[in-house]
């Protein structure tokens, strides 16, 4: 699930025109993020852990991990506690391998699961996510996040 998908497109606006109504959108430091129109956002639920993965057309991605997942409800992350889960934003660089990762583990995050079926999970999210390096001076604010992610069969 942690695999990062890269596309040849330079369109940072994403797309989100995929089938099934699956999408993941947010504002990252005020700029629109939308999942790629080539890949639906995916969710995996195993051992009470929910993981959601989304990539945009520019190679950026958002990953959400909810620990102690138990369906509809609110889940928080942060306080340097990896066991609380996370909301990560991976910002692609000019070439493959050049990227920065920002994580709510070093800041704070909130995931609200609003609906779950056999085929999808739906909700909202937000985070303050510092860069995932020691003595970070950079961070991103993730706001207005929402998703409807297709659940992968196990």
Residue pairs with C-beta under 8 A, 6 or more apart in sequence:
1 42
1 44
1 51
1 53
1 63
2 53
2 63
3 53
4 55
4 59
4 61
4 90
5 36
5 39
5 55
5 59
5 61
6 55
6 59
6 92
6 96
7 36
7 38
7 55
7 57
7 58
7 59
9 57
9 58
10 57
10 58
11 57
11 58
12 31
12 56
12 57
12 58
12 60
13 32
13 34
13 56
13 57
14 25
14 32
14 33
14 34
14 35
14 36
14 37
14 56
14 57
14 58
15 34
15 35
15 36
15 37
15 38
15 56
15 57
16 23
16 25
16 34
16 35
16 36
16 37
17 37
18 35
18 36
18 37
18 38
18 39
18 40
19 40
20 40
20 150
21 148
22 35
22 40
22 41
22 120
22 148
22 149
22 150
23 34
23 35
23 41
23 146
23 147
23 148
24 33
24 34
24 35
24 41
24 52
24 54
24 62
24 145
24 146
24 147
24 148
24 149
25 32
25 33
25 34
25 35
25 144
25 145
25 146
25 147
26 33
26 62
26 125
26 142
26 143
26 144
26 145
26 146
27 33
27 141
27 142
27 143
27 144
27 145
28 60
28 89
28 140
28 141
28 142
29 140
29 141
30 141
30 143
33 56
33 60
33 62
34 56
35 41
35 54
35 55
35 56
36 54
36 55
36 56
36 57
37 57
38 57
39 54
39 55
40 149
40 150
41 52
41 53
41 54
41 147
41 148
41 149
41 150
42 52
42 53
42 54
42 149
42 150
42 152
43 50
43 51
43 52
43 53
43 120
43 121
43 149
43 150
43 151
43 152
44 50
44 51
44 151
44 152
44 154
45 51
45 69
45 121
45 151
45 154
46 154
48 67
48 68
48 69
48 70
49 65
49 66
49 67
49 68
49 69
49 85
50 64
50 65
50 66
50 69
50 113
50 121
51 63
51 64
51 65
51 66
52 62
52 63
52 64
52 65
52 121
52 147
52 149
53 61
53 62
53 63
54 61
54 62
54 63
54 147
54 149
55 61
58 92
59 92
59 96
59 99
60 89
60 90
60 91
60 92
61 88
61 89
61 90
62 87
62 88
62 89
62 90
62 142
62 145
63 86
63 87
63 88
63 90
64 85
64 86
64 87
64 88
64 111
64 125
64 147
65 77
65 85
65 86
65 88
66 75
66 85
66 111
66 113
67 75
67 83
67 84
67 85
68 75
69 75
69 113
71 113
71 116
72 113
72 114
72 115
72 116
73 112
73 113
74 110
74 111
74 112
74 113
75 85
75 110
75 111
75 112
75 113
76 84
76 108
76 109
76 110
76 111
77 84
77 85
77 86
77 87
77 104
77 105
77 108
77 109
77 110
77 111
77 127
78 84
78 104
78 105
78 106
78 107
78 108
78 109
78 128
79 108
80 105
80 106
81 105
82 105
84 105
85 109
85 111
86 103
86 104
86 105
86 109
87 103
87 104
87 109
87 111
87 125
87 126
87 127
87 129
87 142
87 145
88 101
88 102
88 103
88 104
88 129
88 132
89 101
89 102
89 103
89 127
89 129
89 140
89 142
90 99
90 100
90 101
90 102
91 99
91 100
91 101
91 102
91 140
92 98
92 99
93 99
93 100
100 131
100 138
101 131
101 132
102 129
102 130
102 131
102 132
102 138
102 139
102 140
103 129
103 130
103 132
104 127
104 128
104 129
105 132
106 129
106 130
106 131
106 132
106 136
107 127
107 128
107 129
107 130
107 139
108 127
108 128
109 125
109 126
109 127
109 128
109 129
109 142
110 125
110 126
110 127
111 123
111 124
111 125
112 123
112 124
112 125
113 121
113 122
113 123
114 122
114 123
114 124
115 121
115 122
115 123
116 122
118 151
119 150
119 151
120 148
120 149
120 150
120 151
121 147
121 148
121 149
121 151
122 147
122 148
122 149
123 146
123 147
124 145
124 146
124 147
125 142
125 145
125 146
125 147
126 142
126 143
126 144
126 145
127 141
127 142
127 145
128 139
128 140
128 141
128 142
129 139
129 140
129 141
129 142
130 136
130 138
130 139
131 137
131 138
131 139
